[in-house]
Amino acid sequence: MFEPRGPKRLSDIVTGDETWFLFFIIPLKRLNRMWVDGQGDRPVVLSPGFQSRKRMFTVFFNNSGPLVVDILPQDTTMTATYYVQNVLSQVKSAINEQRPKVSNSRTLLLHDNADPHKARATTQPLRELGIQVLPHPAYSPNLAPCHL
C-alpha cells in the first residue's frame, strides 16, 4: 500500500469499527403519580421495571476526527447490502466533503474481517469507488482496527 506511487500519508487511512451499546431506560416514579381523594381506592400501577435496549453503532474516522457515525435501526441485521448502501455511501460522501480535491484512490480503508466487510457485494463497490482496503491478518496487534 505504501509503494513509491501509492499513498504515503497516514492521514489517508480511514478506520471503521462496529460496537454494540447497551443502555437502560429507568421508569420515573413521578410518572405514576395521580390525585386520589380520601375515600377512593388507589389504582393498581404495574411497574415495568428496567427496559434495556441494545443498538449497533458503526463509526468511521481518520486522523482529523470522526467521519461517520451510523446507528443500525432496531430489528435490522448488518448485512453486506446494508453496509454498502447506508454506511459506505456516507463514508464516501464524508471523505469527498472533507477532502474534495483528493481522489478516492488515495483513501485506504481499515476495517476488520467481518462477513459484511469481506463479502463480494462489498468489495466490488469499493473497487469501483477506487478505495483500497488495507489488508491485515486477523488478530494482528500491529494493525488492528480500533475496538470502541
N, C-alpha and C positions, 0 to 999 in steps of 0.2 A: 504494500500500500504506500509506503514511503519511498517510492522509486525516484530516480532523478527527474522524470517527467510528471510524477504524481504529486499529490498534495503533501506538503511537508509541515504543515502547521497543526498543532494540537487543537487549535480553535475550529478546525474543520470537522472535528468529531462531534457527533450528536449522540447522546446516550439516552436509552429508554429503558424503563422498567415498570412492571405492574406490581401492585401490592393491594392486599385486602385491608380495609379499615373497618373495624368493628366498633359500633357506637351504640349507646343505650339512650332510650327515651324514658325518663323517670316521670311518672304522673305527679302532678302537683295536688296537694291536699285541698288547696283553696278552690279547685275546680269542683269539688264535691260539696261545697258549702251551699246551704239554702236556708231560708227563713221558715221556721215551723212554729205554729202557735203552741201554747202550753198544753192544750187538750189533744192535739193531733198526734198520730203515730209518726215516728220518724221513717222516712223512706229507706228502703234497703238499697245500698250502693255497693255494687260489685267493684272490687279493687282489681284493675287489670294487671297490677304488678309491673315489673320491668319489661320493656319491649326492647329487644335487641335487633339490630339490623347490621347487615354486612354488605359493603359496596366495594367494587374493584376500581381503583384509580390507576390510570396509565399516565406516567409522567415522562416527558422528553425534555432534555436540557442540554445546553452546551456550556462553554466557558463563561458566557456572559449572563447565565441565569436560565430559568425555566422557559421553554418554548411553548409547550402544550401540556395541559392537564385535562385528561378525558375521564369522565365518570361513566362507567358501564351502567346502562339502565337496569333496573331491577328485573329479575327473571329473564335475563339475557346471558348468553354464553359467549365468551370471547372466541370467535372463530376467525379464520383467515379472511373471510369476506368482510366481517365487521372491522377487522384490523385495517384492511386496505381502504375500505370506503369511508370510514369515520376517523380513524386515528392517523394513518399515514397521509391522508389528504390534508389534515390540519397541520401536520408536521411540515409538509411541503410548502403550504402557504406561509407558515411562520418563518421558515428559512428564507423564502423569497422576500418576505416583508422585512426581515432583519438585514439581509444582505442581498439587495436586488441586483447588484452588478456581478455577483459571483455566481457562476453556473452550478447546477446541481452535481455536476461530475466531480466537484471538489469536496462534496459532502460525504463523510464516512459515517455510517450508522452502526452503532454498537448496541446490540441487544442480545438477550440470552437465547438459548436454543429451544425455546418453547415451540410447540407444534404450530401455532398461528404464525410464528416468525419464519419458520423454515419451510412452510408449505409452498407448493408450486404457485398457488394463487397469490402469494405474497411476493415471492422472488421475481416473478415475471414483471409486475408493475414497478418494482424497484429498479430493475434493469431498464425499463422503458423511461423512467424518470432520470436515469443516469446516476442514481445514488448507489454507492458501493457499500456493501456490508462488510464490516471489519471482522475477519474470521478470528475466532479464538476457540481453543479447546474447552470442552465442558469442565467445570470446576477448576479452571485455571486461576490462581490467585494473582497472576501478573496483569491480566487484562479482564478482570471480572467486572461485569456491569454493576452499577450500584445496587444495593438492596435497601430500599426505603423502609 
